[in-house]
Amino acid sequence: FFIRELGIQGAREAIQGARDYLIKKGYPRGPYLVAVNPVLDTTIHGERATEIYGKVGFDAITHYVYLPHWKGEYLQDYVELMEERAKEWGVFKQQSQLPYFPSVATGWDATPRAAVYKNIHPRRYPWWPVVVGNNPVAFGHYLGKALDFSRENAPCSLAFVASWNEWSEGHYLEPCTQWGFGWLSSVRAAKGV
């Protein structure tokens, strides 16, 4: 939305202004800005979004809950989705020419936010889609792959996790009755701690 609202030149000027301000305040480089990209082949002002981020001054790129196919089938398999997403990480890096820090979600199910009417699932948020087959072991595996990817392709080993406590969308790390401390244990294992 930032680039759509300000335009490419306006976004570039805003980012440079923020950098200049922070450098004057004693931060040697200013902020390290990571763009949050929606999906592959998103366009902004007629250009591929991944190719714009560097032009406006972002330092890297990531996602937030880049897991399900939003217009795909109602039930979607976690492992299949993560395999597909992992194959796309390099595409984002190549298209943007910026470091790409993968985002890994523990799952997706926003139906707790939705009223259910006679088992009808409208083909839109929050009823649709639901990711199934997610578990701490699979999550830990893909978090490890994400950390390996950034270790090999970015200035540091960093991956984003969605989320600490997004219970109403089915992606959280907090302990729960189903998995106990499983999600957190998977983070520890993926980090090699």
Contacts in CASP RR format, 6 or more apart in sequence:
PFRMAT RR
TARGET T0000
AUTHOR 0000-0000-0000
METHOD contacts of the structure
MODEL  1
FFIRELGIQGAREAIQGARDYLIKKGYPRGPYLVAVNPVLDTTIHGERAT
EIYGKVGFDAITHYVYLPHWKGEYLQDYVELMEERAKEWGVFKQQSQLPY
FPSVATGWDATPRAAVYKNIHPRRYPWWPVVVGNNPVAFGHYLGKALDFS
RENAPCSLAFVASWNEWSEGHYLEPCTQWGFGWLSSVRAAKGV
2 11 0 8 1.000
2 14 0 8 1.000
3 11 0 8 1.000
3 44 0 8 1.000
3 45 0 8 1.000
3 49 0 8 1.000
3 52 0 8 1.000
3 56 0 8 1.000
4 44 0 8 1.000
4 45 0 8 1.000
6 13 0 8 1.000
6 14 0 8 1.000
7 44 0 8 1.000
7 45 0 8 1.000
8 44 0 8 1.000
8 45 0 8 1.000
8 47 0 8 1.000
8 52 0 8 1.000
8 55 0 8 1.000
8 56 0 8 1.000
10 56 0 8 1.000
11 56 0 8 1.000
12 55 0 8 1.000
12 56 0 8 1.000
12 57 0 8 1.000
15 33 0 8 1.000
15 56 0 8 1.000
15 57 0 8 1.000
15 58 0 8 1.000
16 57 0 8 1.000
18 30 0 8 1.000
18 31 0 8 1.000
19 29 0 8 1.000
19 30 0 8 1.000
19 31 0 8 1.000
22 30 0 8 1.000
22 31 0 8 1.000
23 29 0 8 1.000
23 30 0 8 1.000
32 59 0 8 1.000
32 60 0 8 1.000
33 57 0 8 1.000
33 58 0 8 1.000
33 59 0 8 1.000
33 60 0 8 1.000
34 58 0 8 1.000
34 59 0 8 1.000
34 60 0 8 1.000
34 61 0 8 1.000
34 62 0 8 1.000
34 101 0 8 1.000
35 53 0 8 1.000
35 58 0 8 1.000
35 60 0 8 1.000
35 61 0 8 1.000
35 62 0 8 1.000
35 98 0 8 1.000
36 61 0 8 1.000
36 62 0 8 1.000
36 63 0 8 1.000
36 64 0 8 1.000
37 49 0 8 1.000
37 50 0 8 1.000
37 53 0 8 1.000
37 61 0 8 1.000
37 62 0 8 1.000
37 63 0 8 1.000
37 92 0 8 1.000
37 96 0 8 1.000
38 49 0 8 1.000
38 63 0 8 1.000
39 66 0 8 1.000
40 50 0 8 1.000
40 88 0 8 1.000
40 91 0 8 1.000
40 92 0 8 1.000
40 95 0 8 1.000
41 48 0 8 1.000
42 48 0 8 1.000
42 49 0 8 1.000
42 50 0 8 1.000
43 49 0 8 1.000
44 52 0 8 1.000
45 52 0 8 1.000
48 95 0 8 1.000
50 61 0 8 1.000
50 92 0 8 1.000
50 95 0 8 1.000
50 96 0 8 1.000
51 95 0 8 1.000
51 96 0 8 1.000
51 97 0 8 1.000
53 61 0 8 1.000
53 96 0 8 1.000
53 98 0 8 1.000
54 96 0 8 1.000
54 97 0 8 1.000
54 98 0 8 1.000
58 98 0 8 1.000
59 98 0 8 1.000
59 99 0 8 1.000
60 98 0 8 1.000
60 99 0 8 1.000
60 100 0 8 1.000
60 101 0 8 1.000
60 154 0 8 1.000
61 92 0 8 1.000
61 93 0 8 1.000
61 96 0 8 1.000
61 98 0 8 1.000
61 99 0 8 1.000
61 100 0 8 1.000
61 101 0 8 1.000
62 100 0 8 1.000
62 101 0 8 1.000
62 102 0 8 1.000
62 103 0 8 1.000
62 160 0 8 1.000
63 102 0 8 1.000
63 103 0 8 1.000
63 160 0 8 1.000
64 103 0 8 1.000
64 160 0 8 1.000
64 162 0 8 1.000
65 103 0 8 1.000
65 105 0 8 1.000
65 108 0 8 1.000
65 162 0 8 1.000
65 163 0 8 1.000
65 169 0 8 1.000
65 171 0 8 1.000
66 85 0 8 1.000
66 103 0 8 1.000
66 105 0 8 1.000
67 78 0 8 1.000
67 81 0 8 1.000
67 82 0 8 1.000
67 85 0 8 1.000
67 105 0 8 1.000
67 107 0 8 1.000
67 108 0 8 1.000
67 131 0 8 1.000
67 162 0 8 1.000
67 171 0 8 1.000
68 76 0 8 1.000
68 81 0 8 1.000
68 108 0 8 1.000
68 129 0 8 1.000
68 131 0 8 1.000
69 76 0 8 1.000
69 81 0 8 1.000
69 129 0 8 1.000
70 125 0 8 1.000
70 129 0 8 1.000
71 123 0 8 1.000
72 129 0 8 1.000
73 129 0 8 1.000
74 121 0 8 1.000
74 123 0 8 1.000
74 128 0 8 1.000
74 129 0 8 1.000
74 130 0 8 1.000
75 129 0 8 1.000
75 130 0 8 1.000
75 132 0 8 1.000
76 129 0 8 1.000
76 130 0 8 1.000
76 131 0 8 1.000
76 132 0 8 1.000
77 131 0 8 1.000
77 132 0 8 1.000
77 133 0 8 1.000
78 107 0 8 1.000
78 131 0 8 1.000
78 132 0 8 1.000
78 133 0 8 1.000
78 134 0 8 1.000
78 135 0 8 1.000
78 138 0 8 1.000
79 133 0 8 1.000
79 138 0 8 1.000
81 131 0 8 1.000
82 104 0 8 1.000
82 138 0 8 1.000
82 142 0 8 1.000
85 102 0 8 1.000
85 142 0 8 1.000
86 102 0 8 1.000
86 142 0 8 1.000
86 145 0 8 1.000
86 146 0 8 1.000
86 149 0 8 1.000
89 100 0 8 1.000
89 102 0 8 1.000
89 146 0 8 1.000
89 149 0 8 1.000
89 153 0 8 1.000
90 100 0 8 1.000
90 149 0 8 1.000
90 153 0 8 1.000
92 100 0 8 1.000
93 99 0 8 1.000
93 100 0 8 1.000
93 153 0 8 1.000
99 150 0 8 1.000
99 153 0 8 1.000
99 154 0 8 1.000
99 155 0 8 1.000
100 149 0 8 1.000
100 150 0 8 1.000
100 153 0 8 1.000
100 154 0 8 1.000
101 150 0 8 1.000
101 154 0 8 1.000
101 158 0 8 1.000
101 159 0 8 1.000
101 160 0 8 1.000
102 145 0 8 1.000
102 146 0 8 1.000
102 149 0 8 1.000
102 150 0 8 1.000
102 159 0 8 1.000
102 160 0 8 1.000
103 146 0 8 1.000
103 159 0 8 1.000
103 160 0 8 1.000
103 161 0 8 1.000
103 162 0 8 1.000
104 139 0 8 1.000
104 140 0 8 1.000
104 142 0 8 1.000
104 143 0 8 1.000
104 146 0 8 1.000
104 159 0 8 1.000
104 160 0 8 1.000
104 161 0 8 1.000
104 162 0 8 1.000
105 161 0 8 1.000
105 162 0 8 1.000
105 163 0 8 1.000
105 171 0 8 1.000
106 134 0 8 1.000
106 136 0 8 1.000
106 139 0 8 1.000
106 161 0 8 1.000
106 162 0 8 1.000
106 170 0 8 1.000
106 171 0 8 1.000
106 172 0 8 1.000
106 173 0 8 1.000
106 183 0 8 1.000
107 131 0 8 1.000
107 134 0 8 1.000
107 139 0 8 1.000
107 170 0 8 1.000
107 171 0 8 1.000
108 129 0 8 1.000
108 130 0 8 1.000
108 131 0 8 1.000
108 169 0 8 1.000
108 170 0 8 1.000
108 171 0 8 1.000
109 130 0 8 1.000
109 131 0 8 1.000
109 169 0 8 1.000
109 170 0 8 1.000
110 125 0 8 1.000
110 126 0 8 1.000
110 127 0 8 1.000
110 168 0 8 1.000
110 169 0 8 1.000
110 170 0 8 1.000
111 121 0 8 1.000
111 126 0 8 1.000
111 127 0 8 1.000
111 130 0 8 1.000
112 126 0 8 1.000
112 167 0 8 1.000
112 168 0 8 1.000
112 169 0 8 1.000
112 170 0 8 1.000
113 126 0 8 1.000
113 168 0 8 1.000
113 169 0 8 1.000
114 126 0 8 1.000
114 127 0 8 1.000
116 127 0 8 1.000
121 127 0 8 1.000
121 128 0 8 1.000
122 128 0 8 1.000
126 169 0 8 1.000
135 179 0 8 1.000
136 179 0 8 1.000
136 182 0 8 1.000
136 183 0 8 1.000
136 185 0 8 1.000
136 186 0 8 1.000
137 186 0 8 1.000
139 183 0 8 1.000
139 186 0 8 1.000
140 186 0 8 1.000
140 187 0 8 1.000
140 189 0 8 1.000
140 190 0 8 1.000
141 190 0 8 1.000
143 159 0 8 1.000
143 161 0 8 1.000
143 186 0 8 1.000
143 187 0 8 1.000
143 190 0 8 1.000
144 159 0 8 1.000
144 190 0 8 1.000
146 159 0 8 1.000
147 157 0 8 1.000
147 158 0 8 1.000
147 159 0 8 1.000
147 190 0 8 1.000
147 191 0 8 1.000
148 157 0 8 1.000
149 159 0 8 1.000
150 156 0 8 1.000
150 157 0 8 1.000
150 158 0 8 1.000
150 159 0 8 1.000
151 157 0 8 1.000
161 173 0 8 1.000
161 187 0 8 1.000
162 171 0 8 1.000
163 169 0 8 1.000
163 171 0 8 1.000
163 172 0 8 1.000
163 173 0 8 1.000
164 172 0 8 1.000
164 173 0 8 1.000
164 174 0 8 1.000
165 172 0 8 1.000
165 173 0 8 1.000
165 174 0 8 1.000
166 172 0 8 1.000
167 174 0 8 1.000
172 183 0 8 1.000
173 183 0 8 1.000
173 184 0 8 1.000
173 187 0 8 1.000
174 183 0 8 1.000
175 181 0 8 1.000
175 182 0 8 1.000
175 183 0 8 1.000
175 184 0 8 1.000
176 183 0 8 1.000
END
